[in-house]
Amino acid sequence: MAMHKKFVKAQPLFAVDFAGNEIEIDNQLCIEVDDVEFSYSLLGIVYYGNDHFTARIILNDGSIWFHDGITTGQTTVYDGSL
């Protein structure tokens, strides 16, 4: 399913909600505002369910780190790379 939105200003942070949808995620997103292209790189994903949050953080080197306060406490765990 393709989604088309019109942007009037490029923001420093781009957040989206895909709840209830089955999607494929690309780690790059480009938008055009007034004939100028802006690129965004995926830096993290926050999951929410059953009143609980978990997250995956993506560093500049492409490494992925998992955080779940219940199971990992105050630390993150290496979870692969892009």
N, C-alpha and C positions, 0 to 999 in steps of 0.2 A: 504494500500500500504506500503510495507516495503522498507526501503532505506538502502543501505549498502555503507559505506564509509571507506576508510583506513586512519588511523591517524598515523603520524610519530612522533608526540609529543603532550603530553597533555598540554593544555593551561589553565590559571587560569580563563578565561571567555569563555563561550561557547554560541555563538549567532547563531540563525537560522532564516531564512525567509520562511514563509509559505504562502505568498501572493497568492491568487487565488486558494488555496486548502482547502478542508474541512477536518479537522483533529481532532483527540482526543489527548489531551495532558496529559502525565504522569508527575508527579512532580519529578521523579527520572530518571536519565539517566546514564548508565554505558558504558564506552568505554574501549577497551583494546589496549594498546600500548606496543609492545615488551613483550608480555605475562604478563604485569602488568595491573590490572584493576583500573580504575579511576572512581569515582562517582561524579556526578553533581546533585545538587538540584535546582529546579526551584525557583528563587527569584523574578522574575518579568516578566511582559508581557507588551510590548509597542504596541499600536494599532495606525495605521495611515490610514487616509482616508479623502478625501475632504480637503486636505491641512491642516490637524489638527491632533495632537497627543493626545492620552490619555494613561494612564498607570495604571496597577495594580501591587502593590508591595507586596511581601510575606515575612513576618518576620519569624524569627527562631521559634516562637511559633505557626506558621501556620496561623496567622491572615492575612487577605488580606485587603489592603487599596487601594482605588481608587483615582486617581488624574486626573483632567481635568482643566487646567488653566483658561478656559473660565467659567466653572460652579462652580468650587471649589476654584478658586483664588490660594492663596499660601498654602492652607491646603489640607490634605487628608481626605477621608471619609471612615470609617470602612465599609467593604463590605463582611463580613463573614469570614469563615476559611476553611482550607483544611479538 
